[in-house]
Amino acid sequence: MASKLEIAPELRARVDTIAARSNLTAAEVIADALEHGHSLDWQEQFLDKVAEGIAAAERGEFAAPADVQRIRNKYRPS
């Protein structure tokens, strides 16, 4: 079932920006917010963190082997 939703231009601009950054449609961004509780603020912060991580990786900034092992041990089943 398709519905038409009218939202303020500022809000629409945020949705469109998130959609462009995440390769989603505006409808998918809105559905994510409604179905999973991922507010636009949350989605924007998530995309910012992903971009920061990609930029760090491109600079060659990776976790040290000891850090990776520590995380593995933390989440390894007992």
NORURUR-V25030 format. One record per residue. PHI is phi as a letter, one per 40 degrees, with the letter a starting at -180 (* if undefined). PSI is psi in radians with two decimals (NA if undefined). BURIAL is I if it has 9 or more other ideal C-beta (glycine too) atoms within 8 Angstrom, else O. Layout:
PHI PSI BURIAL
PHI PSI BURIAL
//
This chain:
* 2.13 O
c 2.50 O
b 2.68 O
b 2.31 O
b 2.16 O
c 2.20 O
b 2.82 O
d 2.58 O
d -0.65 O
c -0.72 O
c -0.73 I
c -0.68 I
c -0.71 O
c -0.79 I
c -0.78 I
c -0.68 I
c -0.78 O
c -0.76 I
c -0.79 I
c -0.73 O
c -0.47 O
b 0.05 I
g 0.59 O
b 2.90 I
c 2.84 O
d -0.67 I
c -0.67 O
c -0.65 I
c -0.81 I
c -0.73 I
c -0.70 O
c -0.73 I
c -0.75 I
c -0.74 O
c -0.58 O
b 0.00 O
g 0.31 O
c 1.62 O
c 2.89 O
c -0.67 I
d -0.81 O
c -0.81 I
c -0.71 I
c -0.77 I
c -0.70 O
d -0.84 I
c -0.64 I
c -0.76 O
c -0.71 O
c -0.78 O
c -0.71 O
c -0.75 O
c -0.72 O
c -0.76 O
c -0.73 O
c -0.74 O
c -0.70 I
c -0.48 O
c -0.07 O
g 0.29 O
c 1.73 O
b 2.89 O
c 2.52 O
c 2.65 O
d -0.64 O
c -0.64 O
c -0.72 O
c -0.77 I
c -0.67 O
c -0.75 O
c -0.73 I
d -0.80 O
c -0.61 O
c -0.68 O
b 0.03 O
c 2.36 O
c 2.52 O
c NA O
//
